Amino acid sequence: MRVADRERAKAAYLATSSQEMDASWSEFISRAVMDDVFRRERVHNNGEPFQGGTRNLTPGRKLPS
């Protein structure tokens, strides 16, 4: 994740965590990821979970800061 994106996410978390009832930074990140997972399942897989989540992912290239 780019540093600027991480800093933006942290700022949003810090500014809204009490209003959004976030228990932790990890919960905030998990919810953000799962929101996109549900969207992708709905758009691309008739709302059903995709198969193959246990496979290892190929490491990506390092992003510039």
N, C-alpha and C positions, 0 to 999 in steps of 0.2 A: 504494500500500500504506500502510495506517495506520502511524504511527510506532510505536505499541505493538506491533503485529504484527511489524514489522521488527526491533524490539529483542528480542522473544521469539525470533524465528528466529535472530538473531545469537547470543543466549545459548545456544540449543540447539547451534548449530554450534560455538561456542567450547568448550562443555563436552564435546562428543562427537566432534569432528573426528578425533582420533587413533584412537579406538576404531572409528569408522566408515570410516577410511582415506580421508577426504576430501582431495583434492589441493588444493582451494581453495574459497573462498566460492562462486565461480561454479559449480563442480562440484556443490556442495551444492544450490544453487538449481535447477540444471538437473535434477538427480535428483528433487527434490521436484516440479517441474513435470511431468516425464515420468511419474512414478508416477501422477499424476492423469490425464494423457493416456491412459495404458494402461487405467486404470480406466474412463474415459468411453468409450473405444473398445470395451471388453469389454461394458459395460452397454448402450450405445446403438447400437452398430454391428457387432454380431457379431464383435468382436475385430479388425475391419479398420480401417486408418487412414481418417480422414475426408478428403474432397476439399476443395479451396479454400483451403489454407493460405498461398497466395501473395498473396491479396487483402489490401489495407490494412484495418486495423481502425479503426472509428470511435472517436475519443478519448472517454474517459469523463469524468465530472465529477470535480472534485477532491474528495478525501475530507478530512474534518476530521482534525486531528492527534490 
